[in-house]
Amino acid sequence: MQIKKLQPYIRSVGLLFCCYSPLSLSVEGVTAMTMTLKSSAFEHQNAIPKQFTCDGSNISPALAWANVPPNAKSLALIMDDPDVPAPFLPVMTWVHWLLYNIPPTVSELPQNIAPQDLPKGALHGKNDWKDTSYNGPCPPFGSHRYFFKLYALDTPLPDLNLPDKAALEKEMVGHIIDKAELIGTYRR
């Protein structure tokens, strides 16, 4: 009998838990991340092979993604290292690669993608070498983490004329509808 009296409260608590649990938190007002980002070159949280680093051929790894929201109008990709100069003393985040206005119908970037082979409409930003191409891991000390972050946006962005990460992120504010992340590590 007592349980019947408590049922409306139990439902309310359940609804609150469902709506405010970490699994349903939003990315700028949208439900939990559903996109996935993977590479055939390395597994999430594992070492990036030497060929994709400054100690090897310094070529971009193949990337593939799935579950882009149907209302996405463009994608942006940022690769950065938050462990500079060393994991035990991080002072800054070093940007390795920026791409934006990737069409949402595209689901992968092949290994060693050349600028002229980017999907039609995709644009480069500047990395921290003031270059527009991929520059792979090249840590000065210790084992660093490299974050590949793919953002689904509700609009194509204007041509930002080779933006740096700060300018690109500023333009994305209020337009992110989903995000996927892939982390690789590398030690020299």
C-alpha positions in Angstrom: 0.0 0.0 0.0 2.8 2.4 0.9 4.6 1.7 -2.4 1.5 2.9 -4.4 1.6 6.2 -2.6 5.3 6.6 -3.4 5.1 5.6 -7.1 4.7 9.2 -8.3 7.8 10.2 -6.4 9.7 7.2 -7.6 8.8 8.1 -11.2 9.9 11.7 -10.6 13.3 10.6 -9.2 13.7 8.1 -12.0 12.9 10.8 -14.5 15.4 13.2 -12.9 18.1 10.5 -12.8 17.5 9.7 -16.5 17.5 13.3 -17.6 20.5 14.4 -15.5 22.7 11.3 -15.4 26.2 11.6 -17.0 25.1 9.4 -19.9 22.6 12.0 -21.0 24.6 15.1 -20.4 24.7 17.3 -23.5 27.4 18.7 -25.8 26.2 22.3 -26.1 22.6 21.3 -25.5 22.4 18.1 -27.4 22.1 14.5 -26.0 25.1 12.3 -25.3 27.7 11.5 -27.9 26.7 8.9 -30.4 29.4 9.3 -33.1 32.4 7.0 -33.1 35.9 7.7 -34.4 38.4 4.9 -35.1 41.6 4.3 -36.9 42.8 1.1 -38.6 46.4 2.2 -37.6 45.9 2.0 -33.8 43.4 1.2 -31.1 41.9 3.8 -28.7 44.3 4.6 -25.8 47.2 2.6 -27.5 50.4 3.6 -29.2 50.4 5.3 -32.5 52.8 3.5 -34.9 56.1 5.2 -35.7 55.2 5.8 -39.4 52.6 8.4 -38.3 55.1 10.4 -36.3 58.1 12.7 -36.8 60.3 9.7 -36.3 58.8 7.9 -39.3 57.1 9.0 -42.5 55.0 11.6 -40.6 51.9 10.7 -42.6 48.3 10.9 -41.3 46.6 7.7 -40.1 43.4 6.5 -41.7 40.4 7.7 -39.7 36.8 6.5 -40.0 33.7 7.5 -38.2 30.1 6.5 -37.9 26.7 7.7 -36.5 27.0 11.3 -37.6 23.8 13.0 -36.5 21.3 13.4 -39.5 21.1 17.1 -38.8 24.8 17.7 -39.1 25.8 20.1 -41.8 29.6 19.9 -41.5 32.4 18.1 -39.5 35.5 19.5 -37.9 38.6 17.5 -36.9 41.2 18.7 -34.4 44.3 16.7 -33.4 46.2 17.9 -30.4 48.6 17.0 -27.6 47.8 18.3 -24.1 51.0 17.0 -22.6 53.5 19.6 -23.8 56.4 19.8 -22.9 56.1 16.7 -20.7 53.2 14.6 -19.2 54.5 15.3 -15.7 54.6 19.1 -16.4 51.9 20.0 -19.0 52.1 23.7 -19.8 50.2 23.9 -23.1 48.3 21.9 -25.7 50.1 21.5 -29.0 48.0 21.4 -32.2 48.9 18.9 -34.8 46.1 19.1 -37.4 43.0 21.1 -38.1 40.3 20.4 -40.7 36.8 21.9 -41.0 33.8 21.9 -43.3 34.2 18.2 -43.9 30.9 17.2 -45.5 28.8 15.1 -43.1 28.3 12.5 -45.9 32.0 11.7 -45.7 32.8 8.8 -43.3 36.6 8.5 -43.5 39.9 10.0 -44.4 42.4 7.7 -45.9 46.0 7.2 -44.7 48.4 9.9 -45.9 45.7 12.1 -47.2 47.1 14.9 -49.4 45.6 18.4 -49.2 44.3 18.1 -52.8 42.6 14.9 -51.9 40.5 16.3 -49.1 36.7 15.9 -49.5 35.3 18.7 -51.6 34.5 21.8 -49.4 36.9 20.7 -46.6 39.2 23.4 -45.4 42.5 23.4 -43.4 43.4 25.3 -40.3 46.9 26.1 -39.1 48.7 23.8 -36.6 51.2 25.0 -34.1 54.0 24.7 -36.7 52.1 27.4 -38.6 51.5 24.7 -41.3 48.3 23.5 -42.8 49.2 19.8 -43.1 49.2 16.9 -40.7 52.2 16.9 -38.4 52.5 13.7 -36.3 53.5 13.1 -32.8 57.0 14.3 -31.9 57.1 14.5 -28.1 60.2 16.1 -26.5 59.9 14.0 -23.2 57.9 11.0 -22.1 54.8 9.4 -23.4 52.3 11.9 -24.7 48.6 11.6 -25.5 47.2 12.6 -28.9 43.6 13.5 -29.1 41.7 13.2 -32.5 38.4 15.0 -31.9 35.7 15.0 -34.5 32.9 17.5 -34.1 29.5 17.4 -35.9 28.2 20.9 -36.5 24.7 22.2 -37.3 26.1 24.5 -40.0 28.9 24.8 -42.4 31.5 27.3 -41.2 32.5 30.3 -43.3 36.0 30.3 -44.8 38.1 31.3 -41.7 41.3 31.9 -43.8 43.5 29.2 -42.2 42.3 29.6 -38.6 44.3 28.4 -35.6 42.6 26.2 -33.0 41.3 29.1 -30.9 39.7 30.8 -33.9 38.1 27.5 -35.1 36.8 26.6 -31.7 35.4 30.1 -31.3 33.5 29.8 -34.6 32.1 26.3 -33.5 30.6 27.6 -30.2 26.9 27.0 -30.2 27.0 24.8 -33.3 28.4 21.5 -31.9 25.7 18.8 -31.9 28.0 15.8 -31.3 31.6 14.8 -30.7 33.7 11.7 -31.0 37.2 11.2 -29.7 40.1 8.9 -30.4 43.2 8.9 -28.2 46.6 7.5 -29.2 49.9 7.7 -27.4 53.5 8.0 -28.5 56.9 7.9 -26.7 60.2 8.6 -28.5 
